[in-house]
Amino acid sequence: MLSMISLATPSFADTPQAAAATPFELTASKAVKIARVTGATKAGETVPNPNQTHTNYALNATDLGIMWDASTDPSSTKIMVAFGDSYDSGWGGFGGGGNAAGWRSNLLAISNDTDLSDGLTFSSMITDENRMNYAKEIISSAHDTSGSGDFTAIPTAGISVGTRHYIHYMQIKNWGANGRWNTNFSEIAYSDDEGKNWTKSGVKWGSTSKFAQAAYIKESGYVYMFGTPAGRFDSAYLARAAEADMLNRANYEYWDGSGWAKENEAAAVAVVDVPISELSVAYNSYYKKWIMTYLNENRAAIVMRSSSSLTGPWSAETEIVTGAEFPGLYGGFIHPWTNDGKDLYFLMSEWGPYNVFLMHSTLEVGTPTHNLIADPSFEKQTTGIISMPWVLEAGNGGIDQTFLSRSGSNNVWLRNATGWNAIKQTIAVTANTEYKLTAFVKTSQNNNAGYFGVRGSAGDILKETKFERHDNYSPLSVRFNSGNNTNITVFTGMHANGDTWVQADDYLLLPVDTTPPVITLQGDAMIEVPLGGTFTDAGATATDNEDGDLSHKIVVTGTVNTSIIGTYPLTYNVSDADGNAAIPVTRTVNVKGQAYTVSHAAFKGIDGSTLHTMPKKGFVTASADIRNNTDTANSVTLVVALYNKKGEIENVSGLSKAITPGTTETFSGGFMLPGDNSGYYVDVFVADSLTDMQPISNVGRLK
């Protein structure tokens, strides 16, 4: 069980020693899905679903889940949670559905939940006064799907100042290609009645603004607003306004790299480079660090950065959720009440189920791995001529600065009718280390001899891949070992085939984690359990140098059947996000007991009456249930034997047969007693044969 959330700020004595001593950065473990927040539980899903929004609020499908502290009364704290395009019980497809059933552009939930270990529970949602249990659209939208009007109004950030609540939303004009969209404008709406009704303020940012999407944070009397242009492929910028000036557009200031430029959005410089979307920012009082999470579309991952200042510098990215594990992921909105320790709780959307889930990661002091490519998206190229750290290796090429890029403003181009045309960059690496290089290319239709790869310091090819026609930006990747090289050269080029061109963008070079997780058994590696007893697997834990605690991902093969004697191996396996498999660990469970069991032994006389003691004469019959406790059907002998007072067998009734493993057979036998049976007794048991009368089961006896 995770600890309860504290709303108090810890004292400096509670913070890590590293925070007081030297500069440091933060990393985070791979996140674990804690609970479903919206929609109906799907088949096979095991996480809690405390809100059941599909029945309680007619909310079957939605996304985002932007959270902020909306406490206006210290005695009754709460957060607000804003969702994007939402649909009622008639919708269950992928993503937003336009005019699908019950379409509402945005919804708002209220939560007082302070223990997120079992999920995020709503206390209410803002509902339609005329429709019971029907969450209502809080910021109106015309729902004009023509592509040239008011398509939908999507919340991007929220904050409360005093008793007023604010939402920054983008008014979508149309949805473009994957990860891109166009806005008419972005605007602030506010509510003075605890979120029941919202007023559009008229405070707007235009369709090409750097603040089409936002993330809010309060600090020292200011509301800081991180912004990104519309879509998922741009940098993050920073503005601020005094709390009292939230609705005074003229008093906004923009960070220009060295100071604050009043009412001059054009002066804003990037504080975090491309690509960023669904940005969320919070202050962690335990580490005394600012934390941001967002979707990096190029990496198909939700990532985290940390900084000691809102203006940066911000650390390199740490992947906290990957699309490989959760396909179609996006969002990453931090819970505002969970930032006074190592916990990082956030909401994640999944496109497939089109719903929102609560995730949990753990923060640690560490050094995130930096992209080794300098100027990876060409955003620092100031002219159309390729300049350092990139080099035009051969042929004809330059820098596009006309928004032909995959992300940001710039990309590199190569174009020629003949010859080899290529760019390159030389990078310092660690010898004998595994690396992965990725980038995105788009080409002319006639391209048939493009090459992307890595050379060693002597010019030898360490790894390359050929690429041909790509009508849209498409990913390329190579994985290589640096060998004895401490410098390598990455290159992208093409042999022209008539008028041939290539555009390239968004390079990423990272060392590959090759360290496998380590599995540790809980409890003993060798366990004995009595036949018919109870076995409870104590489980195992798994830790990874990059992913942290992977215990929840351990897969156990093998089963234990305590009703059958034998040796049962249980093998524990786990792999990390990079595919490194741990050395399997095995627990051996030995179920001990007799191979066969005699039960319900009953003895009767010739008249059918039940006998409890040996009669002096007459015919005695015995019956019993015989169970095979082994996993084989070996032939055995079911025996009723009469023993004299010397322990010698006087008479025997036997039947040899095979009993199916785990099943029970009823056996009967009998014989006439001799005239004098003083000291005699009758046993019922299982033996290997009538020649070897040693019991291999327990014994039922009449004496």
Secondary structure, DSSP 8 states (H G I E B T S, - for coil): -------S---GGGS-HHHHHS---EEE---EEEEE-SS---TT--S--SS-HHHHSS--B--EEEEEE--SSTTS--EEEEE-SBB-TT--SSS--SS-TT-BS-EEEEE----GGG----SEE-B-TTSTT-B--SS-----TTSSS--EEEEEEEEEETTEEEEEEEEEEEE-STT-EEEEEEEEEEESSTTSS-EEEEEEEETT-TTSEEEEEEETTEEEEEEE-SSSSEEEEEEEEEGGGTT-GGG-EEE-SSSEEET-GGG---SEEEEEEEEEEEEETTTTEEEEEEEETTTTEEEEEEESSTTS-----EEEEETTTSTTEEEEEE-TT--SSSEEEEEEEETTTTEEEEEEEEEEE------SSSSTTSTT--SSS--TT-EEEES-EEEE-SS-SSSSS-EEEEEESSSEEEEEEEEE--TT-EEEEEEEEEE-TT---EEEEEE-TTS-EEEEEEE---SS-EEEEEEEE-TT-SEEEEEEEEE--SSEEEEEEEEEEEE------EEEESS-SEEEEETT-------EEEEETTTEE-GGG-EEE----TTS-EEEEEEEE-B-TT--B---EEEEEEEES-SEEEEEEEEE-TTS-B-SS--SSSEEEEEEEEEE-SSS--EEEEEEEEE-TTS-EEEEEEEEEE--TT-EEEEEEEEE--S--TT-EEEEEEES-SS---BSB--EEE-
